[in-house]
Amino acid sequence: MKRSIIICLTLSSVLTACSRRDTKLAQEVSGTWTHGGHEIAMTPDGSFSETFNSTNGNITYTGKWQIRGGVLIFAVTNASGTLPHEPVGGVDRYKIISVDSQELVYESDGQKINLSR
């Protein structure tokens, strides 16, 4: 019985720490980030707009974002533009490597992506 109480308390502490870290990350990530023809705006209410512009055309995704366990999660609810796009309803997950006031670094398919303000 004591063992299960200790395990529950430890798990609760870990989950609380993750939740606080995720809340801090969400505050730091909110805002507009760019890289070349890519711009993403994440608002504190959890919505996002992401635009890709190239000489071949453009695509804009909108939807909801959140952070869970240090992972940035995007759920796409709409897509428009002239380029082929991922299906609406898709969910993308990116591990956050670092974030500060000027740079957001995340991992996508084993590749580090740097965005700046």
C-alpha positions as CSV (number, residue, x, y, z in Angstrom):
1,M,0.0,0.0,0.0
2,K,2.8,2.4,0.9
3,R,4.5,1.6,-2.3
4,S,1.5,2.5,-4.5
5,I,1.0,5.8,-2.6
6,I,4.7,6.7,-3.2
7,I,4.4,5.8,-6.9
8,C,1.2,7.9,-7.2
9,L,2.8,10.9,-5.5
10,T,5.9,10.6,-7.7
11,L,3.8,10.3,-10.9
12,S,1.7,13.3,-9.8
13,S,4.8,15.4,-9.2
14,V,6.2,14.5,-12.6
15,L,3.0,15.4,-14.4
16,T,2.7,18.7,-12.5
17,A,6.3,19.6,-13.5
18,C,5.5,18.7,-17.2
19,S,2.4,20.8,-17.1
20,R,4.2,23.8,-15.7
21,R,7.0,23.4,-18.3
22,D,4.4,23.1,-21.1
23,T,2.6,26.2,-19.9
24,K,5.9,28.1,-19.9
25,L,6.8,26.8,-23.4
26,A,3.3,27.8,-24.7
27,Q,3.9,31.4,-23.4
28,E,7.3,31.5,-25.1
29,V,6.1,30.0,-28.4
30,S,3.1,32.4,-28.8
31,G,3.8,34.9,-31.5
32,T,4.9,35.1,-35.1
33,W,7.8,33.1,-36.4
34,T,9.4,33.1,-39.9
35,H,12.0,31.2,-42.0
36,G,12.3,32.1,-45.6
37,G,8.9,32.0,-47.2
38,H,7.4,30.2,-44.2
39,E,5.5,32.2,-41.5
40,I,3.5,30.8,-38.6
41,A,1.5,32.9,-36.1
42,M,0.5,31.1,-32.9
43,T,-2.0,33.0,-30.6
44,P,-2.4,32.6,-26.9
45,D,-5.9,31.3,-27.4
46,G,-4.4,28.2,-29.1
47,S,-5.2,29.0,-32.8
48,F,-2.6,29.2,-35.5
49,S,-2.1,30.4,-39.1
50,E,0.8,29.0,-41.1
51,T,1.7,30.3,-44.6
52,F,4.2,28.9,-47.1
53,N,5.1,31.2,-50.1
54,S,7.2,30.2,-53.1
55,T,7.6,31.0,-56.7
56,N,5.3,28.1,-57.5
57,G,2.4,29.4,-55.3
58,N,1.3,29.4,-51.7
59,I,-0.6,27.5,-49.1
60,T,-2.1,28.6,-45.8
61,Y,-3.1,26.3,-43.0
62,T,-5.2,27.3,-39.9
63,G,-6.2,25.3,-36.9
64,K,-5.4,24.7,-33.2
65,W,-2.0,24.3,-31.5
66,Q,-0.9,23.1,-28.0
67,I,2.1,21.8,-26.2
68,R,2.2,18.4,-24.4
69,G,5.3,16.9,-22.9
70,G,7.5,19.4,-24.8
71,V,5.9,18.5,-28.1
72,L,4.3,21.2,-30.3
73,I,1.1,19.8,-31.7
74,F,-0.8,21.3,-34.7
75,A,-4.3,20.2,-35.7
76,V,-5.2,21.5,-39.1
77,T,-8.8,22.6,-39.5
78,N,-8.5,24.5,-42.9
79,A,-6.2,24.7,-45.8
80,S,-6.3,27.1,-48.8
81,G,-4.0,28.2,-51.6
82,T,-2.5,27.2,-54.9
83,L,-0.1,24.5,-53.8
84,P,-1.0,20.9,-53.0
85,H,-1.5,20.5,-49.3
86,E,-1.9,18.0,-46.5
87,P,-5.4,16.9,-45.7
88,V,-7.6,19.0,-43.4
89,G,-7.9,17.1,-40.1
90,G,-4.2,16.1,-40.0
91,V,-2.2,16.4,-36.8
92,D,1.5,17.2,-36.8
93,R,3.9,16.8,-33.8
94,Y,7.3,18.5,-33.4
95,K,9.7,18.1,-30.5
96,I,10.7,21.5,-29.2
97,I,14.5,21.7,-28.9
98,S,14.8,25.2,-27.6
99,V,12.9,28.5,-27.6
100,D,13.8,32.0,-26.5
101,S,12.7,35.6,-27.4
102,Q,14.3,35.4,-30.8
103,E,14.5,31.8,-32.0
104,L,12.4,28.6,-31.9
105,V,14.1,25.3,-32.8
106,Y,12.1,22.2,-33.2
107,E,12.7,18.7,-34.7
108,S,10.8,17.5,-37.7
109,D,11.5,14.0,-39.1
110,G,15.0,14.0,-37.5
111,Q,15.8,17.4,-38.9
112,K,16.2,20.6,-36.8
113,I,14.1,23.6,-38.0
114,N,15.0,27.1,-36.9
115,L,12.4,29.9,-36.9
116,S,13.0,33.5,-35.9
117,R,10.9,36.4,-34.8
